[in-house]
């Protein structure tokens, strides 16, 4: 019987915080060279996600390494605007939690500033029991240590935990610990409902 849910945020409970599509739109909006931004992002973002850089420091290395005709706050406002909740998924997992008395833990790669925005804007505290964000844990998926930490915090056996992520690799790592797994597609909530049902969780 499943006693706990481990959930990713980006791609599961809401849009990806600062994914490729958002960066592409930012380059179009602010007239930036996409290839250069992607290269600098690739070399820098991991450090931001594990809490070793602030968001302003990340932006100094990826965007504001040269003068721009827009402010850093303009860019941050755009980044935050791209982070929106998936109300249907939040409603679903909240109802499952209530019906079965499950504990919910967030296991997510995210930088501090975007994390705090999501927790507040998505109202995650309303239904989440514990949070394991990479910016606080100082390691990120697929590092197995972040899953070990989540299991230790939740105090639930891996075999009684269902892990939900939009990335198959991360689900595979979780399954390596003995957890049940669900690769979620936000465009196909019915498929996720079916996986939950196979694990005894239905509404």
C-alpha positions in Angstrom: 0.0 0.0 0.0 1.3 3.5 -0.9 1.7 5.7 2.1 3.7 8.6 0.6 4.0 10.6 -2.6 7.2 12.1 -3.8 6.5 14.8 -6.4 8.6 16.9 -8.7 7.4 20.5 -9.2 8.4 21.6 -12.7 6.5 19.6 -15.3 4.3 18.0 -12.6 2.7 20.6 -10.3 3.5 23.5 -12.6 5.4 24.6 -15.6 9.2 24.2 -15.8 10.6 27.1 -13.9 13.3 28.0 -16.3 13.3 25.5 -19.1 14.4 25.6 -22.7 11.1 27.0 -24.0 11.1 29.9 -21.5 14.7 30.7 -22.3 13.9 30.8 -26.0 11.0 33.2 -25.4 13.3 35.3 -23.2 15.8 35.5 -26.0 13.1 36.6 -28.4 11.6 39.2 -26.0 14.9 40.7 -24.9 16.7 40.3 -28.3 19.4 38.0 -27.0 21.6 35.5 -28.8 20.0 32.1 -28.0 23.1 29.9 -28.5 25.2 32.1 -26.3 22.6 32.2 -23.5 22.1 28.4 -23.7 25.9 27.8 -23.5 26.3 30.1 -20.5 23.2 28.7 -18.9 24.5 25.1 -19.3 27.8 26.0 -17.6 26.2 27.9 -14.7 22.7 26.7 -13.9 23.7 23.6 -11.9 25.5 25.9 -9.4 22.4 28.0 -9.0 20.2 25.0 -8.5 22.3 23.6 -5.7 22.3 27.0 -3.9 25.9 28.1 -4.7 24.8 31.1 -6.7 22.0 33.6 -6.1 19.7 34.4 -9.0 21.4 37.8 -9.6 24.8 36.0 -9.7 23.4 33.5 -12.2 22.0 36.3 -14.4 25.3 38.2 -14.2 27.0 35.2 -15.7 24.4 34.4 -18.3 22.7 37.7 -19.3 24.3 40.7 -17.8 28.0 40.0 -18.6 27.6 43.0 -20.9 25.4 46.1 -20.9 21.7 45.6 -21.7 18.9 48.0 -22.5 16.7 46.3 -19.9 17.1 45.9 -16.1 17.9 42.7 -14.2 14.5 43.1 -12.4 12.8 43.2 -15.8 14.4 39.9 -16.6 13.6 38.3 -13.2 9.9 39.4 -13.6 9.8 37.6 -16.9 11.4 34.4 -15.4 8.8 34.4 -12.6 5.9 35.0 -15.0 6.8 31.8 -16.8 6.3 29.7 -13.6 2.6 28.8 -13.4 0.8 26.0 -11.5 -1.1 23.1 -13.1 -4.3 23.4 -11.1 -5.7 20.1 -12.3 -2.7 18.1 -11.0 -2.6 20.0 -7.7 -6.3 19.3 -7.2 -5.8 15.6 -8.0 -2.9 15.0 -5.6 -4.6 17.1 -2.9 -7.7 14.9 -3.2 -5.7 11.7 -3.2 -3.8 12.9 -0.1 -7.0 13.7 1.7 -8.7 10.4 0.8 -5.8 8.1 1.7 -4.1 10.1 4.4 -0.9 10.2 2.4 2.2 12.2 3.2 3.6 14.3 0.4 7.2 15.3 -0.1 8.5 17.6 -2.8 11.8 16.4 -4.5 12.8 19.1 -7.0 15.7 20.7 -8.7 15.2 24.4 -8.3 17.1 27.6 -7.4 16.2 29.4 -4.2 14.3 32.4 -5.6 12.2 30.4 -8.0 11.6 27.8 -5.2 10.2 30.5 -2.8 8.0 31.9 -5.5 6.6 28.5 -6.4 5.9 27.5 -2.7 4.0 30.7 -2.3 2.3 31.1 -5.7 1.3 27.4 -6.0 0.3 27.3 -2.3 2.3 24.2 -1.8 2.2 24.4 2.0 -1.5 23.7 1.8 -0.9 20.0 0.9 2.8 19.3 1.1 4.3 17.9 4.3 8.0 18.3 3.6 10.3 19.8 1.0 13.6 18.6 -0.5 14.7 21.3 -2.9 18.1 21.1 -4.5 19.0 24.7 -3.5 18.7 23.7 0.2 19.9 20.1 0.0 23.0 21.2 -2.0 22.7 18.3 -4.4 20.3 17.7 -7.3 18.6 14.9 -9.2 19.8 12.4 -10.4 22.2 12.4 -7.5 20.9 9.5 -5.4 21.7 11.5 -2.2 18.6 13.7 -2.7 16.4 10.6 -2.8 18.0 9.2 0.3 17.4 12.5 2.1 13.8 12.5 1.0 13.3 9.0 2.3 15.0 9.8 5.6 12.9 13.0 6.0 9.6 11.3 5.2 10.3 8.2 7.3 8.5 6.0 4.8 9.7 2.8 3.2 10.7 3.2 -0.4 8.4 0.3 -1.4 5.4 2.3 0.0 6.3 5.5 -1.9 5.2 6.6 -5.3 7.5 9.0 -7.1 6.1 11.3 -9.8 8.3 13.2 -12.3 8.1 14.3 -15.9 11.6 12.9 -16.6 12.0 9.2 -17.1 15.6 9.1 -15.9 14.7 10.5 -12.5 11.9 8.0 -12.1 14.3 5.2 -13.0 16.7 6.4 -10.2 13.8 6.5 -7.7 12.8 3.0 -8.8 16.3 1.9 -8.1 15.6 2.6 -4.4 12.5 0.4 -4.6 10.0 3.2 -5.0 7.0 2.9 -7.4 7.3 5.3 -10.3 5.2 7.4 -12.5 6.4 9.4 -15.5 3.9 12.3 -15.7 2.9 14.1 -18.8 1.0 17.3 -17.9 -1.0 17.0 -21.1 -2.3 13.5 -20.2 -3.5 13.5 -16.6 -5.6 10.5 -17.3 -2.4 8.4 -17.8 -1.2 9.5 -14.4 -4.5 8.6 -12.9 -4.2 5.1 -14.3 -0.7 4.7 -12.7 -2.1 5.9 -9.4 -5.0 3.4 -9.8 -2.6 0.5 -10.4 -1.0 1.5 -7.0 -4.4 1.4 -5.3 -5.0 5.2 -5.4 -8.3 6.2 -7.0 -10.9 8.9 -6.5 
